[in-house]
Amino acid sequence: MSQVFNLYCDESCHLENDHQPVMVLGTVWCLQDKARETAVRLREIKTAHGLPPHFELKWTKVSPAKLGFYMEVLNYFFDDDDLHFRAWVAHKAGLRHADFGQTHDDWYYKMMFGLMEPLLTPEARFRLYLDKKDTRGARKVAKLHDVLCNNLYDFNRAIVERVQVVEADAVEQLQLADLLLGAVGYANRGLDRSAAKNALVARIKQRTGYGLTRPTLLRESKFNLFIWRGRQGGAQA
């Protein structure tokens, strides 16, 4: 039987008129049969730091008081060979959708396919879990599933089996995706107002050996980054 992978996907500043120059899409992924084990370990880290197991870890909650907790979460991610992360950083300045006969939603789906494409292979099966957002309805999720399958010629959905919206507070790996994506977005927006967040970004740089504002090697499997600047600045591979 082919292997089944779970991909836990999050996004930041994806709206067209949010006045944010950078959109970040990201996914934490692992084998389906490792999902329960990694979720249990993340809950154990929470309780070890005096937090309830249902506490939602996320980038916006990073603070000096919880820095030790978030550092341990990062170290766990980097030490566990079952967990992987990929992010797609898209610079929105200079977008000219009308020139290319597309809407912002069309562009968003292209970016999501760019995020997923290196991870999807016909030899395995994939189940995508997306964080519930107020702006995402059933139609948008169905459209994303169609885009992924059509681009892979996966018309019977044998490769991308599922694209499902879930509540992040109930899915530990999705919370981890939020944390890692938040750090990448923070670095690429040139922010440095939080000492605790600065420390987490520095730890990621130290553990990866990457600066977070440039693309990694395409085959980097643990912490993979792609930087997209459009035709004006040229796409970086």
C-alpha positions as CSV (number, residue, x, y, z in Angstrom):
1,M,0.0,0.0,0.0
2,S,1.1,3.5,-0.7
3,Q,2.1,5.8,2.2
4,V,-0.4,8.4,3.5
5,F,0.9,11.8,4.5
6,N,-1.0,14.5,6.5
7,L,-0.3,18.1,5.5
8,Y,-1.3,20.8,8.0
9,C,-1.6,24.1,6.2
10,D,-1.8,27.7,7.5
11,E,-1.5,31.1,5.9
12,S,-0.8,34.7,6.9
13,C,-1.7,38.0,5.2
14,H,-3.3,36.3,2.2
15,L,-6.0,38.9,1.5
16,E,-5.6,41.3,-1.4
17,N,-6.2,44.6,0.5
18,D,-4.8,43.9,4.0
19,H,-2.0,46.4,3.4
20,Q,0.6,43.7,4.2
21,P,3.5,43.4,1.7
22,V,4.2,39.7,2.3
23,M,1.9,36.7,2.3
24,V,3.2,33.4,3.8
25,L,1.8,30.0,3.2
26,G,3.1,27.1,5.2
27,T,2.6,23.4,5.9
28,V,3.8,21.0,8.6
29,W,3.7,17.5,7.3
30,C,4.3,13.9,8.5
31,L,3.2,10.4,7.8
32,Q,-0.4,9.8,8.9
33,D,0.7,6.9,11.2
34,K,3.0,9.4,13.1
35,A,0.3,12.0,13.6
36,R,-1.0,10.8,16.9
37,E,2.5,10.3,18.3
38,T,3.6,13.9,17.4
39,A,0.3,15.4,18.7
40,V,0.7,13.6,22.1
41,R,4.3,14.8,22.4
42,L,3.3,18.4,21.8
43,R,0.6,18.1,24.5
44,E,3.2,16.7,26.9
45,I,5.4,19.7,26.3
46,K,2.5,22.0,27.2
47,T,1.7,20.2,30.4
48,A,5.4,20.1,31.3
49,H,5.4,23.9,31.2
50,G,2.2,24.2,33.4
51,L,-0.1,24.8,30.4
52,P,-3.4,22.9,29.9
53,P,-3.1,20.3,27.1
54,H,-5.7,22.2,25.1
55,F,-3.7,25.4,25.2
56,E,-3.4,26.7,21.6
57,L,0.2,27.4,20.8
58,K,0.6,30.1,18.2
59,W,2.9,32.9,17.1
60,T,0.7,35.7,18.3
61,K,0.8,34.2,21.9
62,V,4.6,34.3,22.0
63,S,5.7,36.2,25.1
64,P,8.7,36.4,27.4
65,A,6.8,34.4,30.1
66,K,6.3,31.5,27.6
67,L,9.6,31.7,25.8
68,G,11.0,28.5,27.4
69,F,7.9,26.7,26.3
70,Y,8.1,27.9,22.7
71,M,11.8,27.1,22.6
72,E,11.2,23.5,23.6
73,V,8.5,23.2,20.9
74,L,11.0,24.4,18.3
75,N,13.7,22.1,19.6
76,Y,11.2,19.2,19.5
77,F,10.3,20.0,15.9
78,F,13.9,20.0,14.8
79,D,14.8,16.9,16.8
80,D,11.9,14.8,15.5
81,D,12.7,13.3,12.1
82,D,9.0,12.6,11.5
83,L,8.1,16.3,11.2
84,H,8.8,18.6,8.3
85,F,7.9,22.2,7.3
86,R,7.7,24.0,4.0
87,A,6.8,27.7,3.5
88,W,6.1,29.8,0.5
89,V,6.8,33.5,1.0
90,A,5.1,35.7,-1.6
91,H,5.9,39.4,-2.0
92,K,2.6,41.2,-2.9
93,A,4.1,44.5,-4.0
94,G,3.5,45.2,-7.7
95,L,0.9,42.5,-8.2
96,R,-0.9,43.1,-11.5
97,H,-3.7,40.6,-11.7
98,A,-5.5,42.3,-14.5
99,D,-2.4,42.1,-16.7
100,F,-2.5,38.3,-16.4
101,G,-6.2,37.8,-16.7
102,Q,-6.6,36.6,-13.1
103,T,-8.2,37.4,-9.8
104,H,-6.5,37.6,-6.5
105,D,-8.1,34.2,-5.7
106,D,-6.7,32.7,-8.9
107,W,-3.2,33.9,-7.8
108,Y,-3.7,32.5,-4.3
109,Y,-4.5,29.1,-5.7
110,K,-1.4,29.3,-7.9
111,M,0.7,30.1,-4.8
112,M,-0.9,27.2,-2.8
113,F,-0.1,24.8,-5.7
114,G,3.5,26.1,-5.6
115,L,3.7,25.4,-1.9
116,M,2.4,21.9,-2.3
117,E,3.9,20.8,-5.7
118,P,7.3,19.5,-4.4
119,L,5.6,17.5,-1.7
120,L,3.0,15.7,-3.8
121,T,4.0,12.5,-5.6
122,P,1.9,9.8,-7.4
123,E,3.5,7.1,-5.3
124,A,1.8,8.3,-2.1
125,R,-1.5,9.7,-0.9
126,F,-2.1,13.0,0.8
127,R,-4.6,14.5,3.2
128,L,-4.6,18.3,3.6
129,Y,-5.9,20.0,6.8
130,L,-6.4,23.7,6.6
131,D,-6.9,26.2,9.5
132,K,-10.4,27.5,9.6
133,K,-10.5,31.2,8.6
134,D,-13.5,33.5,8.4
135,T,-12.7,34.2,4.8
136,R,-12.6,30.5,3.7
137,G,-15.8,28.7,2.9
138,A,-16.6,25.3,1.5
139,R,-16.4,26.7,-2.1
140,K,-12.9,27.9,-1.6
141,V,-11.8,24.6,-0.1
142,A,-13.4,22.7,-2.9
143,K,-11.7,24.9,-5.5
144,L,-8.3,24.3,-3.9
145,H,-8.9,20.6,-4.1
146,D,-9.8,20.9,-7.7
147,V,-6.7,23.0,-8.5
148,L,-4.3,20.6,-6.8
149,C,-5.8,17.5,-8.5
150,N,-6.1,19.1,-11.9
151,N,-2.5,20.2,-12.0
152,L,-1.4,16.7,-11.0
153,Y,-3.8,15.0,-13.5
154,D,-5.3,13.4,-10.4
155,F,-8.8,13.3,-11.7
156,N,-9.9,10.4,-9.5
157,R,-8.3,12.0,-6.4
158,A,-6.1,9.1,-5.8
159,I,-3.2,11.4,-4.8
160,V,-4.8,14.3,-3.0
161,E,-7.5,12.3,-1.1
162,R,-8.8,15.0,1.1
163,V,-8.8,18.8,1.6
164,Q,-10.5,19.6,4.9
165,V,-11.0,22.6,7.1
166,V,-10.3,22.0,10.8
167,E,-10.2,24.0,14.0
168,A,-6.6,24.8,14.9
169,D,-7.2,24.6,18.6
170,A,-7.9,20.9,18.2
171,V,-4.9,20.0,16.0
172,E,-1.5,20.2,17.5
173,Q,0.4,20.0,14.1
174,L,-1.6,22.9,12.8
175,Q,-0.6,25.0,15.8
176,L,3.0,24.1,15.1
177,A,2.5,25.3,11.5
178,D,1.2,28.6,12.8
179,L,4.3,29.0,15.0
180,L,6.8,28.2,12.2
181,L,4.9,30.3,9.6
182,G,4.7,33.2,12.0
183,A,8.4,33.2,12.5
184,V,9.1,33.1,8.8
185,G,6.6,35.9,8.2
186,Y,8.2,38.0,11.1
187,A,11.6,37.6,9.5
188,N,10.5,38.5,6.0
189,R,8.6,41.6,7.1
190,G,11.7,42.9,8.8
191,L,10.1,43.0,12.3
192,D,12.1,43.0,15.5
193,R,9.8,44.6,18.1
194,S,9.5,41.5,20.4
195,A,12.6,40.2,22.2
196,A,10.9,36.8,22.6
197,K,10.0,36.5,19.0
198,N,13.5,37.6,18.0
199,A,14.9,34.8,20.2
200,L,12.7,32.2,18.4
201,V,13.7,33.5,15.0
202,A,17.3,33.3,16.0
203,R,16.9,29.7,17.2
204,I,15.4,28.7,13.9
205,K,18.3,30.3,12.1
206,Q,20.7,28.5,14.3
207,R,19.0,25.1,13.9
208,T,18.6,25.4,10.2
209,G,21.7,27.3,9.1
210,Y,19.4,29.5,7.0
211,G,18.6,33.2,7.2
212,L,14.9,32.8,6.5
213,T,14.7,35.6,3.9
214,R,16.3,33.6,1.1
215,P,15.2,30.3,-0.4
216,T,16.6,27.0,0.8
217,L,17.8,24.2,-1.5
218,L,14.8,22.7,-3.3
219,R,15.4,19.3,-1.8
220,E,15.8,20.6,1.8
221,S,13.2,18.4,3.6
222,K,13.3,19.5,7.2
223,F,12.7,23.3,6.8
224,N,12.1,24.3,3.3
225,L,11.6,27.9,2.0
226,F,10.7,29.4,-1.3
227,I,10.7,33.1,-2.0
228,W,8.3,34.4,-4.7
229,R,8.7,37.9,-6.1
230,G,6.6,37.8,-9.3
231,R,7.7,38.8,-12.7
232,Q,8.8,42.2,-11.6
233,G,11.5,40.9,-9.3
234,G,11.9,37.4,-10.7
235,A,10.9,34.3,-8.9
236,Q,13.6,32.8,-6.8
237,A,14.0,29.0,-6.8
